[in-house]
Amino acid sequence: MQNVLPAPEKTGLTSSALHWAGFLGIAVLVLVTSGIGLPSVLVVALGVTGMATLVLSWLGIGRLAAGLPERRLYWIAVSWCAPLLVARPLFSGDINSYLAQGLIAAKGFDTYLVGPAEALGADSPVTLEVSHYWRDTPAPYGPAFVALARTIAHLAGDAFVPTVLLHRLLGLAGIALLAWALPRLARRVGVSPSIALWLALLNPLVLWHIVAGVHNDGLMVGLMVAGLELVLMGAAKTGAARPALIAAGVIAVSAAANIKIVAVAGLLFVGVDLFRRATPAGRFAVALGLPAGFAAVTVAISLGSGLGFGWVRVLSGVSGQVHSWMAPTNELGFLVGGVGKIFGADLTDGAIKVFSLIGAILGLAVGARLLWLTYREKMHPLYGAGLTFAAMLVLGPVVQPWYLLWTVALLAVSLTTDRGRWILAGISALFGVLLPPANGGAVSLALGYLIAVVLIGGTLFFLKRRNLLPEIRFRKSRT
């Protein structure tokens, strides 16, 4: 099967030019959001222009990715991440919640029972920086992450800048694991490692939401993907199985699930594939060993950290307390609620609960179907797990742009068609400019985006007139 993107046609935009254009876009974003005193409309306009410049440069590199060596892509990743290491936290205030949860645990409170307002005080400077949605809610994360946040709190106290830098180190650790695992997993499926690195490692969502936004999804995804590679490496078809590698992989994926439970989906799909390929005796070992390994790691982290199992109790409740406007199920609820208001009825909360329940049932059905197809050898387990994460995004009650990385990381190494990869790249590009780089009123945001569209549109028009923009053409894969 042909597993490369179309070869680049004659164009004046080299990978080097695109690389440094993307770097310039990132530098502009970091500068205008640094607090230099620009009006909010200019912060939005120039910030979005910088973001769009990076996104377009990334898409341009995608045209050339198949012919680029892996080392070159690693260098691009390092240089694009570097300016963001000194940027203010962007696109989200979740780092403030991480700081609060770490302090709560460091003070000896149960983070799964009390929120920042109760544990730290409603007037605490730390609490006041936490979004009002989360001031009275317990931590929604697993004990592995809360234990890390507690360690950072012991080291940095309530100092914001050291806390951000230390959490960024955790995100960089996840990115490093991703960089190690992606090309190896891609080769297993028959996908170009360079394309996988371009699509997942260089993805704008990694830059915006893991490095700049300091989200713990980076560490979670990195541990999950690296763990899946270790499991598959240990269970390679050629030669005898290597239990030590499989065990190491199970530990890594289980640790990821103890940050965010969704990571366990990857272990389910790889486990089904191992079960299918095993001998009768081996099937018993897989069916018993993988769940036992996950349980053992979870118990060890929960008890070893002293945080206990309270996180299991809050799994289904905390995140869903805020109605995410990006979640399709919530959008349906808002629509019903809007119609109800016309007739004087308050139906929004009830409708969202109903549609969320329907989404959960459909999600379970989709996941079960994909597991069955994996067992029947109709699809690769990494592809099945990636589609399951995509179903979570479409049918789940909470959607954030950085959640897309769950599915990107796995589909980047398992999509075998150019069209599929470009669709995923297009969705990533859209999410890559969806959130503004600064808060502001509706007028500032609208005017800022309008100015950015004019600036970017004018630049693209100039490049097009100079015949510097390649056209993306798809050709059918050959089998």
N, C-alpha and C positions, 0 to 999 in steps of 0.2 A: 504494500500500500504506500502511496506517495504521502509522506508526512512532513513536507516542507511548505512554507508559504511561497507564493509566487516570487520568482527571482526579480530583483529590482530592474526596472527599465531605465533608460537613460535619464538621469536627473542630476541637477547641480547640487542637491542636498545630500552631502555625505554623512556617514555615521558620526564623524567628528563634529561637523557643523550642527547636527541635531543634538548631539551630546551637550555641546556648550550652549546651545540655545535653551535647552532644558535647564541647565545650571543657572543661566541668567534669569529665567523665569522664577526659579526657586529663590535666588538671591533677592529679586524684587519683592517677592512675597515676604521674606524674612525682614527686609528693611522696612517696608511700609507698615508692618504689624509690630514693629519694635517699640512703639510708643514715642515716635519722634514728633508727634503733635499735629499730624495731618487731619483735616476734617474727615468725618466718618465716610462721606460719600467717596472721597479720594482713596481712602484705605480699601474700601470695597472694590472700586473701579480698578485700581492698580494691582490690588491683591488678586482679584479674579483674572486680570490680564496675565499676571505671572503664572497663576495656576493653569490657565488655558494654554500658555506657551509651553509649559512642561508637558501637559497632556498631548498636545499636538506633536511635540518632539518625540514623545514616547511612541505615538502611533506611527510616526515616520520611521523610527528605528525598527518597528515591527516589520516594515517592508524589507528591511535589510537583515533581520535577525538570523535567518537561516545561514547566512554566509559569514556571520561574525563569530570569532572564537569565544569560548566561555570566559577566558581571562579578560577579554575586552568588556564583556557585559558586567563582570564583577567590578571592574574599574569604574564603569559608569555608575553602578549602584553605590559604590563608596563615595564618589564625588558628589552625587545627588543627595546622599544622606548628610554629608558633612555640614552644610550650612544650617540644616534643620536642627542639628544638635544644640545650637545656641539660640534657637527661636523660642519665643514665648509659646506655651501650650496653645494649640490652635484647634478650631472647629468643635471643641467640646470642653466642658469643665469637669469631666470625670476624674481628672487627676486630683481635684479638690476632695472628691469622695474617697479616693484611694488614701490621701493623707489623713482624712478623718478616721477612716476605718482602721488604718495602721495605728493611729494614736489610741483609739478605743481599745484595741487588743493589747497595746503596750501598757495601758493603765490597768489591765486585768479584767475589763468588762467583757461580757459575752457579746461579740459583734453580731450574733445571730438572734439576739433578743432585743437589743437597744440600738437606736439610731444616734447620729451625732448630737442632736439637740438634747437628748436625755443624758447621754454619757459625758459630753464635753461642755454642756450648757448652751442654752439658746442664744446667749450673747457672746459666746466664744468667737474670736476672729476666724478660727478655722471653720466653725459651723456656719457662720455668715457667708463664707465663700462657697459653701455647698449649695447646689440648686435646691430651691424650696421643695421640689418634688421628693428629694431624698433625705431631708433633714430628720425625718421621723421614722425612717425605714431601716431595717437591719441590712447587713451586707448581703448582696445577692451572689457572691462569688464563693468558690470552694475554698477549703482550708489551705491548700497549697499556696494560693495567691495571698490570702489574708496573713499567713505566716510570713511571707516575703514582705508584705506591706508593714507588718509589725517590726520586722528586723530593720527595715528602712527607717521607721519611726524611732527605734532605739538609737540609730546612728545619727539621724538628722533632726530629731525632735519635731517641732512644728515649723521649722525653717522651710520655706516654699522652694527656693531655688535648688538646694541640695536634694530635696525630695524629688523634684522633677528630673534632675540629672540621674539619680539612682534608678528611678523607674525607667528612664530612657535606656539605661544599661540593660535592664531586663528585656526591653523590646529589642535591643540590638542583639542580645543573645538568641532571641527567637528568630530574628532575621538571619543570623549566622547559621543556625540549624536549617532554616529553609534553604539557604544557599548551598549547603552541603547535600541536602536530600533531593532537591528538585532534579538535577541532571541524572542522578542515579535512578530515580523512579521513572523518569522519562525514557531512559534506555530500556527499562524493563518492558514498557508498553510499546516501544518502537517509535517514540516521538522524538523530534530533534531536541536535544538538551538546551541548545541556545534559544530555541523558541519558548521552551518552558521557562527559562530564566527571564526572558523578556516579558512574558505574559504575567508571571507571578512575582518575581523578585523586584523587577523594575516598575511594577504596577503603581500608578499614582496613589492608590489607596494605601499602599504600604508607607509611602512617604508622608502623606497627609495625616493618616490616622494612627500609625504605629510610631513613627519617629516624631513627627510634630505633635500629634494628638495624644501620645503617651498611653495608648490603650493596651490593656493586658491581653488582647486577642493576638498580638504578635508573638508573645511567649507561648500562648496556648497552641496556635497554629504551628509554630516551629517545632514544639515538642511532639505534636501529633504526627506531622509529616515525617520527621526524623524517626519516630518510633515505628511508623508503618514501613519505612525502608528497612529498618533493622529486622522487623518480623519477616518481611519478604526475603531479605538477604539470608536469614537463618533457615528459611524453608525453601530455598532455591531448588528447582526441579533437578538440577544436576548435582550429583554428589549427595552425601548423607546430610540430614538435617543437623543444624547446629543449635541445640537448645539454649545455649548461653545467649546467643544473639536474639533468639525469639523472646527469651525472658527479658532482656534489656529493652527490646521494643515494646513489650507489654508494659513494663515499668514506665517508659517514657509517655506512651499514650495514656496510661492511667493517671500519670501526673498532670497531663494536659486536661483530662476530664475533671481533675480536682482543682482546676482553675475555672473552667467552664464545662459543664457536664456534657455539652453537645459533642465534644471530642470523642466520646465513646462510640459514636456512629462509625468512625473509621475502623475501630477495633472490631465491631460487629461484622463489617463487610469483609475484612481480611480474614476474620475467623471463619466465616461461612466458606470462603474460598479454600482455606486450609483444610477444613472439614471435608469438602468435596474431593480434594485431591489425596486425602490420607487413606491408608489401609484401615480395615475394620478396627484393629487395635489402636491405630493412630487417631482414628475419629474419636474414640473414647478419651484419649489424652487431650485432644483439642477441645472437646465439649466440656471437659472437666477443668483443664489447665487454664484456659484463657479467662473464664469467669472467676476462677479461684485466684488467679494472679491479679486481676483487677480488684477483687475484694480485698486481697492481702495488702496491696499498695494503698488502697483507700483507708483501710483500718490503721495502717502504719502512719499515714499522714495525719489522719484525724486525731488519733491518740497521741502520736509522737509530738505533734504541735501543741497539744493541750487544748485545742479548739473544740474537740468533740464532734458530735454528729448533728449539731443544730442546723448545719447548712442544708441537710437533706430536707428538713422541715420547710425551709423558705424557698426551695427550688421552684415551686409552682406559683408563688405568690408575689414576690417583690417586684420583679421587672414588669409584670403585667399590670401593676397598679397605675402606671402612667400609660395613657393611650397614645402609642406611637402613630404619628400622622402618615408615616411611610408604609405601614402595614396594610395590605389590601383588605384583610378582614376588618380592620378598624375603619377603613374608608367606607366599607359597606354599612358599618354601624353608624358612622357619622351621617351617611346619606339617609338612612331610615330615621335617625334622630332629627335631621333637618325637616323631613316630611312631617314627622310627628309634631314639631313645633308649630307648623302651619295650623294644625288642628288643636293646639293647646296641650299637647301631651309630651312629657319628657321621656323619650324612648331610647336615648343615646346609650346609656350605660347597659341597659338590658339587651339592646340589639348587638352591642359589641361583644357581650358575653356569649350570646347565641352564636354569632358568626365565628368567634374564637373557638368555641366548642366544635363547630362544624369543621373549621380549619384543622383542629387537632385530630379529629377523626379521619379526615381526608389525608392528613400528613402521615398518620400511622399506616393507612392503607397503601399510600404511595411507597413508604419505606419498606413495608412487607413485600410489596410487588417487586421492588428493586432487589431486595435480598433474595427472593426466589429466582429472579433472572440471573443473578450472580451465581447462585447455586447450580442452576442449569447451564452454566457456562455461556450464557447469552451476552454477558457484558463483563468487562474487567471490574474487579472489586473497587479500584480507585475511582473509576467512572461512576459506579453505582453510589459510592459514598458522596462524591461530588454532587450528583443529582439529588441525593437526599438532602444535603445542605441547601441546595437551591429550592427544594420543596419547603424547607423550614422557612426560608425567606418569603416565599409567596404565601404560605398558609399560616405562618406563625403570628402571634399577637404583638411582637416587638421586632422592628426592623430598623437598623442603623446602617449607614454606608459602609462602615468597616466590617459588618457581618458578611459582606460579599466576599471578603478574603477567605472565609471558610471554604466556599465552593471554588473560588479561583485557584487556590493552592492545589487542589486535587484535579480539577478539570484541565489545568495547564499541562499536566503530565499525562493526561488520558484522552483528551480530545484528539481525534485523528483526521479531522477535516479542516481545511482552511476556513470555510464558511463558519463553522462552529467556533473556531478561535477568534475570528474577527467579530462575531456577535458578542462573545464574552468581552473582548476588548472594547467594543462600543458601549456596552453596559458599564464597564469600569470607567470609561471616559466620561460618561454622563454623570455617574456618581462622583467622579473626581472633580466636578465643578458645581455639584449640587448645593453644598453648604458654603455660605459666605465666610470669608476669613475674619470678619469682625461683626460685632453686633451693631445694630442701628435701627432706626425706624423704617417703616415700610417705604417711605419716599426715598430715603438714603439707599436702601437696598435696591429698589427698582432702578433708580437713576445710576447707581454704581454699576449694576449689571449691564444697563444700556450703554454706558460709556465703554465698558470692557468689550461688548459686542462690536461696537464701532471700531475700536482700536484693533481688535483681532481680525475683524472682517476686512479692514483696510490693508492690513499686513498680508492676509491671504490673497487678496485681490492683486497686490503688487507681485507676490511670488508666482501667482498663476500667470500673470502677464509676462513674466520672465521665464515661464516654462520650468519653474523649479519645483512644482508640486507633482509628484507621481500619482497616477490613478491606480486605485486598488481594483484589480480584476481577480475573479475567482475562476479556478479551473477545476474540473472534476478530479477527485482522487482516483488513482489507478489501482486496481486490485489484481 
